[in-house]
Amino acid sequence: MSAIQPLAPKELAERLARGDDLVLLDVREPAELAVASIARPGVVAIPLGHLGRRHGELDPARPIVCICHHGMRSSHAAALLARAGFGSLFNLSGGIDRWSREVDSSVPRY
């Protein structure tokens, strides 16, 4: 099983600015996504409750950053993906809430 690495929002912003090839996997519910999200092309939205049967939609060869509201569901998502054999996994520390506070204040907090 792979190690899941925490990733601070500022570090994620730096990696995205560099053009690192990262999959941003948002595991929140559709209603939450409608309120706040990281505005980037290619963000994959799969609610945590569906991830077990839909993880085949993800490329296990690419690094995946799991995102939720505060970091708990995304931690569970990363663990699920690790058990499924995914290799390079990150959990966004503090979730979209911390992203809003530290990186992009235009993202609404809820």
N, C-alpha and C positions, 0 to 999 in steps of 0.2 A: 504494500500500500504506500502511496506517495505521501510525502510530508506536505501539509497545507500551510502556506506561508501567509501571515498577515500582511496587508498592504495598506499603508496610510493613504488617505485621499490625496495629499500633496504629492506623494510618490507616484500614485496612479496618474495624476495630471502631468507630471514630468515625463513619465513613460509614454503617455499618449502624445504629448508634444514632440517627443523624439521620433514618433512613428512606429513604436514597438508593435508587433503583431499580436494583439491581445483580443480575446473574445470577452466581451462584457456580458455576463449572464445575469439578468435581473430576475430574481425568483419571487418577487412580490406579486400580489393579485392585480388583475387589470384595473380595478378601481384606484389602487394606489399609484399605478403607473400613470393614470390620467391626471393625478395631482402633481406628481414630481418625478422627473427622470433625468438621467444624464443625456444631454442632447448630443448624441453622436450617431453617425450612420453605423449600422451593423450591430447594434445592441440586440441581443437575443433575449426575448421575454418568455420564460417558461415558469409558471408558478411552482413553488416547491412541491405541492401536492401532486403535480403531474410529472415531475422530473424523473421519477423512477421508470416510467414507461416511455418518456420522450428523450432520454439522454442520448439516444442514437442519432438525434438531429445535430449533435455537437461533434466537432472534430477533435478526437483525443490527442492528436499530434500538436495542437495549438495550445498555448497558455490560456487558461480561463480564469477570469476574475469574477467571483460570485458576489452579487450585490443584493441587499435587502434594505429594510428601513433603518435598523440599528446594528446589524451584523450577526444576529443570532440565527435567523433562518438561512442566511447565506453560509454560515458555518456548517449547518446541517447539510446544505446542498453540496458543499465542497467535500464533506465526508462521504456522502452518497456517491459522488463522482469518483472519489479515491477508491472506494470499494469496487466500483465498476471498472477500474483499471486506467482511469485518466491519470496522466503523469504530472503536468505542471499546473498546480492549482493555487489560487490566491483567494483570500477572503478580505473584502473591503472593510477595514476596521471602522466601526461607527456607522457604516452604511451610508445611505443617501442623505441622512440627517447631518452627519459629520461632513460629507461632501459639500452640502449647502453652507455650513458654517465656515469651512476652511478654504474652499476652492471657488465655488460659484454661488454667490448669494442670490442670484436670480432664480435658483431652484427653490421652490416653496418648501417650507418645513411644515410638517403635519404631525 
